[in-house]
Amino acid sequence: MIYLSRYRTPLGTLILGATESKLVLCDWSTRHDSHAFISRIATNLHAAVTDGYNFLIATAEKQLDEYFSGRRRSFDMPLLLSGTPFQESVWHAIATIPYGETTTYSDIAAAIGHPEAVRAVANAIGANRLSIILPCHRVTGCNNPGGYAGGIDIKQGLLLLEKSYNDRDSAE
């Protein structure tokens, strides 16, 4: 079973989803294909979906509260990734991008040993269903902000949030 719950952030609403043992979804409700996205997750995991709440959703909410208040820079909860080996290599790479920093799609492609696969990296990042937790908002194009499932305004808001807490911490 996958339990789904909505979580309001200062930048918009996230849909959180968890099984009994792992977080499987943390994605913006503004994603244009969110229903299809959730259906794919359920199909991949052979699980039914229902509105609900459990310990992992509560844990995600607590850690997201800490993130949005500047008290958390990384997340610590069990995650269930279900993608191709290539997608998972991209997701592991974006998980290493430090708080408040950005990198490019081409840097990620090079880091995973496929420097020619920039478009495939962008597609894998677009398939990330654990937004913020796996910080795809920290990946940009070489000369542009790149895309973001929550929209460019939310992506820029997340980057500004992280920059403001980094600037505050370095000033102290």
BAFI-3210 file (N, C-alpha, C; in Angstrom, 3 decimals, decimal comma, padded with zeros to 6 digits):
// residues 172
n [1|2|3|4|5|6|7|8|9|10|11|12|13|14|15|16|17|18|19|20|21|22|23|24|25|26|27|28|29|30|31|32|33|34|35|36|37|38|39|40|41|42|43|44|45|46|47|48|49|50|51|52|53|54|55|56|57|58|59|60|61|62|63|64|65|66|67|68|69|70|71|72|73|74|75|76|77|78|79|80|81|82|83|84|85|86|87|88|89|90|91|92|93|94|95|96|97|98|99|100|101|102|103|104|105|106|107|108|109|110|111|112|113|114|115|116|117|118|119|120|121|122|123|124|125|126|127|128|129|130|131|132|133|134|135|136|137|138|139|140|141|142|143|144|145|146|147|148|149|150|151|152|153|154|155|156|157|158|159|160|161|162|163|164|165|166|167|168|169|170|171|172]
n.u [000,848|000,504|000,567|-000,819|-000,355|-000,937|001,287|001,865|004,067|006,191|006,428|004,612|002,467|003,309|003,066|003,179|004,271|004,234|005,257|004,831|007,431|009,183|009,845|008,341|007,530|007,768|006,667|005,817|002,553|001,817|002,852|002,430|001,670|000,894|-000,992|-000,644|002,010|001,945|000,427|002,247|004,241|002,832|002,246|004,856|005,688|003,858|001,618|-001,257|-002,887|-003,738|-005,350|-003,783|-001,856|001,224|003,991|006,336|005,555|005,013|007,624|008,897|007,503|008,344|011,130|011,104|009,915|012,039|013,982|012,842|012,940|015,585|017,113|017,876|019,905|020,249|018,614|017,315|016,048|014,431|014,402|012,680|013,753|012,764|013,693|015,320|018,609|020,308|018,809|018,751|021,471|021,846|020,131|021,415|023,732|022,755|021,996|024,306|024,943|025,961|024,166|022,786|024,385|024,939|024,929|025,580|023,610|025,342|027,621|026,699|026,249|028,897|029,943|028,720|029,883|029,002|029,429|028,323|025,630|023,781|021,125|019,705|020,318|018,973|016,346|016,175|016,425|014,084|012,341|012,611|011,104|011,313|011,451|013,271|014,182|015,885|017,829|016,990|016,494|018,856|020,221|021,183|020,941|023,638|023,556|021,143|018,286|017,269|014,820|012,031|009,986|008,158|007,959|009,601|009,577|009,303|011,643|013,606|012,897|013,563|016,341|017,026|016,194|018,002|020,406|020,066|020,119|022,671|024,209|023,538|024,569|027,309|027,857|027,719]
n.v [-001,181|002,230|005,176|008,387|011,860|015,357|018,136|021,299|023,819|026,742|027,437|026,100|023,222|019,950|016,525|013,803|010,455|007,185|003,852|001,225|001,046|002,755|005,992|007,017|009,050|012,504|015,116|017,940|019,275|020,688|019,528|018,774|016,273|014,744|012,783|010,677|010,169|009,269|006,966|005,464|004,993|003,397|001,205|000,317|-000,484|-002,371|-001,795|-000,677|002,534|004,960|007,634|008,726|008,412|007,958|006,823|007,356|009,408|011,352|011,658|012,658|015,106|016,417|016,621|018,143|020,496|021,325|021,719|023,857|025,832|026,314|024,672|022,155|020,432|018,178|015,031|012,329|009,482|006,372|005,593|004,665|003,927|003,593|003,023|002,949|001,462|003,496|005,873|005,718|005,984|008,636|009,866|009,206|010,667|013,343|013,501|014,034|016,679|019,572|021,405|024,510|024,857|024,624|022,576|021,454|019,873|018,670|018,338|016,417|014,308|013,778|013,059|010,611|009,042|009,187|011,301|012,163|011,975|014,047|014,917|012,597|012,510|014,825|013,976|011,831|013,251|014,713|012,642|012,191|011,461|012,295|015,000|017,749|016,075|014,363|016,470|017,840|020,415|021,729|021,418|022,835|024,318|025,056|027,754|028,599|028,319|025,740|023,064|022,270|020,227|021,356|023,865|026,804|029,051|027,912|026,381|028,419|029,686|027,713|027,602|030,223|030,219|028,337|029,671|031,992|030,986|029,847|032,186|033,577|031,833|031,940|034,548|034,614]
n.w [000,000|-000,783|000,888|000,612|001,158|001,597|001,843|002,963|001,937|002,249|-000,397|-001,952|-002,500|-001,571|-002,540|-000,567|-000,350|000,954|001,677|004,097|004,920|003,518|002,082|-000,882|-002,497|-002,980|-004,143|-006,166|-006,145|-008,311|-010,539|-013,889|-014,794|-012,579|-011,705|-013,537|-012,989|-010,314|-010,731|-012,286|-010,387|-008,542|-010,184|-010,822|-008,291|-007,688|-006,065|-004,249|-004,048|-001,638|000,129|003,044|006,097|007,696|009,769|008,270|006,538|008,446|009,425|007,122|006,861|009,231|008,778|006,426|007,424|009,047|007,054|005,544|007,467|007,692|009,310|008,531|006,251|004,791|004,186|006,123|005,901|005,134|001,723|-001,241|-004,282|-007,583|-010,487|-013,687|-013,938|-014,937|-014,391|-011,585|-011,029|-011,734|-009,874|-007,481|-007,862|-007,874|-005,275|-003,931|-004,269|-002,713|-000,190|-001,032|-003,246|-006,808|-009,766|-013,124|-015,735|-017,564|-015,979|-014,179|-015,960|-016,747|-014,240|-013,726|-015,576|-018,216|-020,287|-022,682|-022,417|-021,761|-022,293|-021,608|-018,905|-018,066|-018,571|-016,736|-014,353|-014,514|-014,018|-011,374|-008,381|-005,839|-004,944|-003,605|-001,423|-002,919|-004,364|-007,016|-007,791|-007,620|-009,944|-012,950|-016,265|-018,573|-019,297|-018,329|-016,102|-016,291|-016,254|-014,045|-012,089|-010,320|-011,297|-012,528|-010,817|-008,242|-008,172|-008,272|-005,895|-003,980|-004,350|-003,635|-000,955|000,160|-000,388|001,154|003,796|003,791|003,413|005,750|007,692|007,078|007,729|010,419]
ca.u [000,000|001,166|-000,265|-000,559|-000,779|-000,475|002,086|002,018|005,356|006,122|006,487|003,563|002,056|003,939|002,365|004,083|003,786|005,094|004,823|005,057|008,848|010,025|009,247|008,401|007,099|007,780|006,620|004,954|001,194|001,663|003,386|001,334|001,266|001,032|-001,810|000,047|003,251|001,584|000,025|003,464|004,882|002,033|002,449|006,229|005,813|002,765|000,959|-002,449|-002,676|-004,859|-005,040|-003,479|-000,769|001,938|005,198|007,296|005,051|005,262|009,067|009,174|006,989|009,227|012,395|010,835|009,771|013,396|014,620|012,300|013,326|017,034|017,776|018,244|020,543|020,114|017,498|017,697|014,900|014,534|013,798|012,557|013,947|012,439|013,948|016,318|019,940|020,807|018,107|019,190|022,822|021,648|019,540|022,473|024,643|022,179|021,929|025,589|025,147|025,843|023,139|023,115|025,227|024,319|025,775|024,875|023,258|026,541|028,492|026,140|026,527|030,314|030,166|028,261|030,618|028,320|029,449|027,519|024,224|023,205|019,661|019,218|020,419|017,849|015,125|016,203|016,139|012,652|011,606|012,843|009,844|011,619|011,877|013,899|014,922|016,939|017,698|017,119|016,440|020,235|020,807|020,804|021,575|024,879|023,236|019,742|017,965|016,810|013,426|011,737|008,610|007,324|007,973|010,835|009,458|009,602|013,074|014,346|012,598|014,373|017,741|017,149|016,083|019,272|021,432|019,881|020,599|024,132|024,754|023,353|025,513|028,686|027,990|027,773]
ca.v [000,000|003,535|006,204|009,727|012,981|016,667|018,902|022,691|024,459|028,174|027,635|025,353|021,980|018,703|015,276|012,832|009,089|006,227|002,509|001,048|001,042|003,700|007,125|006,770|010,224|013,852|015,823|019,122|019,032|021,425|018,742|018,678|014,879|014,104|011,565|009,631|009,920|008,432|005,659|004,736|004,533|002,282|000,071|-000,173|-001,101|-003,344|-001,376|000,167|003,889|005,491|008,764|008,232|009,024|006,990|007,305|007,911|010,706|012,256|011,914|013,549|016,438|017,003|016,981|019,253|021,684|021,729|022,229|025,180|026,806|026,462|023,827|020,860|020,571|016,899|014,247|011,040|008,585|005,327|005,941|003,597|004,386|002,553|003,515|002,156|001,663|004,819|006,881|005,641|006,555|010,092|010,279|009,126|011,797|014,613|013,465|014,487|018,114|020,228|022,411|025,872|024,879|024,076|021,957|021,411|018,568|018,081|017,901|015,154|013,297|013,431|012,413|009,215|008,330|009,254|012,734|012,457|011,684|015,195|014,879|011,463|012,954|015,746|013,155|011,102|014,229|014,984|011,499|012,126|011,627|012,659|016,397|018,315|015,003|014,231|017,891|018,129|021,863|022,217|021,157|023,873|024,269|025,844|029,180|028,821|027,603|024,381|022,826|021,784|019,722|022,298|025,143|027,597|029,915|027,115|026,053|029,606|029,894|026,773|028,027|031,446|029,798|027,742|030,722|032,905|030,336|029,759|033,533|033,879|031,025|032,394|035,863|034,447]
ca.w [000,000|-000,767|001,517|000,080|001,986|001,109|002,797|002,510|002,161|001,917|-001,846|-002,633|-001,862|-001,973|-002,290|000,044|-000,428|001,642|002,035|005,535|005,267|002,783|001,375|-002,323|-003,243|-002,424|-005,419|-006,193|-006,637|-009,568|-011,667|-014,858|-014,998|-011,269|-011,602|-014,296|-012,264|-009,162|-011,280|-012,671|-009,152|-008,029|-011,087|-010,637|-006,972|-007,533|-004,824|-004,323|-003,533|-000,879|000,999|004,372|006,852|008,511|010,438|007,305|006,092|009,574|009,433|005,995|007,203|010,249|008,148|005,511|008,277|009,426|005,833|005,198|008,501|007,657|010,311|007,942|004,944|004,089|004,707|006,663|006,016|004,116|000,434|-002,222|-005,654|-008,555|-011,832|-014,391|-013,344|-015,327|-013,594|-010,192|-010,933|-011,766|-008,598|-006,465|-008,101|-007,420|-003,806|-003,384|-004,493|-001,402|000,110|-001,440|-004,441|-008,019|-010,766|-014,404|-016,287|-018,168|-014,889|-013,679|-016,988|-016,624|-012,941|-013,748|-016,612|-019,509|-020,610|-023,872|-022,118|-021,059|-022,440|-020,810|-017,507|-017,847|-018,497|-015,461|-013,306|-014,633|-013,483|-009,924|-007,665|-004,460|-005,012|-002,412|-000,766|-003,927|-004,710|-008,447|-008,000|-007,626|-011,258|-013,908|-017,562|-018,599|-019,408|-017,990|-014,863|-016,529|-015,899|-012,694|-012,052|-009,564|-011,994|-012,349|-009,630|-007,049|-008,233|-007,859|-004,486|-003,195|-004,421|-002,817|000,442|000,563|-000,414|002,278|005,025|003,681|003,637|007,165|008,457|006,862|008,355|011,893]
c.u [000,893|000,169|000,156|-001,122|-000,244|000,235|002,297|003,383|005,193|006,074|005,382|003,297|002,790|002,978|003,416|003,454|004,762|004,428|004,997|006,525|009,705|009,202|009,417|008,080|007,202|007,827|005,581|003,593|000,944|002,234|002,230|000,835|001,278|000,204|-001,148|001,331|002,985|001,162|001,234|004,179|004,147|002,234|003,833|006,390|004,751|001,993|-000,283|-002,112|-003,931|-004,417|-004,784|-002,246|-000,091|003,218|006,171|006,829|005,259|006,744|009,444|008,698|007,906|010,534|012,218|010,614|011,152|014,142|014,138|012,619|014,841|017,789|018,196|018,782|020,544|019,055|017,970|016,434|015,037|013,740|013,698|012,653|013,506|012,524|014,904|017,663|020,532|020,137|018,607|020,599|022,753|021,114|020,557|023,446|024,040|022,059|023,212|025,838|024,953|024,730|023,637|023,998|024,437|025,385|024,965|024,539|024,505|027,542|028,011|026,438|027,987|030,577|029,734|028,901|029,966|028,275|028,606|026,019|023,517|021,677|019,059|019,288|019,252|016,533|015,057|015,894|014,654|011,798|011,815|011,525|010,056|012,217|012,304|014,737|016,127|016,913|017,934|017,010|017,844|020,943|020,261|021,412|022,846|024,590|021,793|019,426|017,578|015,359|013,284|010,269|007,673|007,193|009,226|010,746|009,774|011,080|013,899|014,109|013,419|015,841|017,978|017,073|017,420|020,391|021,294|020,361|022,110|024,780|024,656|024,366|026,951|028,921|028,130|029,139]
c.v [001,244|004,540|007,560|010,779|014,265|017,403|020,300|023,222|025,948|028,444|026,928|024,055|020,797|017,548|014,305|011,449|008,141|004,872|002,406|001,211|002,093|004,831|006,884|008,014|011,476|014,753|016,932|018,789|019,744|020,672|018,484|017,247|014,083|012,823|010,403|009,220|008,985|007,035|004,823|004,186|003,312|001,033|-000,531|-000,917|-002,166|-003,061|-000,557|001,521|004,327|006,745|008,212|008,892|007,924|007,626|007,944|009,250|011,733|012,629|012,880|014,967|017,139|017,468|018,113|020,554|022,228|022,315|023,658|026,246|026,960|025,593|022,466|021,095|019,279|016,084|012,855|010,211|007,524|005,702|004,697|004,222|003,256|003,170|002,564|002,338|003,037|005,914|006,880|006,176|008,086|010,567|010,217|010,300|013,110|014,660|013,987|015,984|018,833|021,272|023,786|025,981|024,327|023,414|021,881|019,977|017,894|017,635|016,570|014,034|012,841|012,651|010,952|008,420|008,291|010,705|013,124|012,375|012,818|015,179|013,744|011,794|013,883|014,979|012,378|012,047|014,590|013,855|011,329|012,389|011,985|014,066|016,900|017,256|014,626|015,564|018,236|019,628|022,469|021,968|022,181|023,575|025,105|027,339|029,494|028,030|026,151|024,234|022,397|021,398|020,664|023,642|025,936|028,483|029,144|026,747|027,237|029,915|028,982|027,189|029,290|031,128|029,252|028,784|031,634|032,285|030,131|031,100|033,902|033,129|031,502|033,761|035,747|034,084]
c.w [000,000|-000,200|000,984|001,012|001,370|002,231|002,229|002,906|001,922|000,408|-002,614|-001,906|-002,468|-001,712|-001,763|-000,053|000,224|001,737|003,549|005,904|004,572|002,170|-000,117|-003,137|-002,390|-003,644|-005,373|-006,785|-007,954|-010,768|-012,629|-015,058|-013,690|-011,150|-012,347|-013,582|-011,080|-009,636|-011,677|-011,445|-008,616|-008,879|-010,881|-009,315|-006,712|-006,238|-005,119|-003,686|-002,800|-000,138|002,385|004,946|007,644|009,065|009,448|006,745|007,203|009,652|008,308|006,303|008,206|009,612|007,138|006,282|008,657|008,224|005,537|006,248|008,595|008,649|009,775|006,540|004,140|004,818|005,105|006,907|004,939|002,864|-000,435|-003,606|-006,572|-009,933|-012,518|-013,685|-013,702|-014,493|-012,158|-010,021|-010,950|-010,413|-007,466|-006,629|-007,614|-005,899|-003,166|-003,586|-003,157|-001,357|-000,327|-002,664|-005,625|-008,878|-012,049|-014,802|-016,870|-017,109|-014,316|-014,669|-016,900|-015,333|-012,938|-014,887|-017,969|-019,986|-021,821|-023,601|-021,380|-021,136|-021,618|-019,318|-017,185|-017,737|-017,186|-014,303|-013,330|-014,078|-011,973|-009,208|-006,203|-004,415|-003,633|-001,702|-001,638|-004,678|-006,183|-008,744|-008,061|-008,953|-012,247|-015,271|-017,514|-018,588|-019,062|-016,725|-015,068|-016,091|-014,455|-012,649|-011,316|-010,241|-011,630|-011,115|-008,349|-007,022|-007,755|-006,382|-003,584|-003,187|-003,592|-001,327|000,929|000,595|000,799|003,591|004,979|003,976|005,117|008,012|008,288|007,500|009,876|012,383]
res [m|i|y|l|s|r|y|r|t|p|l|g|t|l|i|l|g|a|t|e|s|k|l|v|l|c|d|w|s|t|r|h|d|s|h|a|f|i|s|r|i|a|t|n|l|h|a|a|v|t|d|g|y|n|f|l|i|a|t|a|e|k|q|l|d|e|y|f|s|g|r|r|r|s|f|d|m|p|l|l|l|s|g|t|p|f|q|e|s|v|w|h|a|i|a|t|i|p|y|g|e|t|t|t|y|s|d|i|a|a|a|i|g|h|p|e|a|v|r|a|v|a|n|a|i|g|a|n|r|l|s|i|i|l|p|c|h|r|v|t|g|c|n|n|p|g|g|y|a|g|g|i|d|i|k|q|g|l|l|l|l|e|k|s|y|n|d|r|d|s|a|e]
***
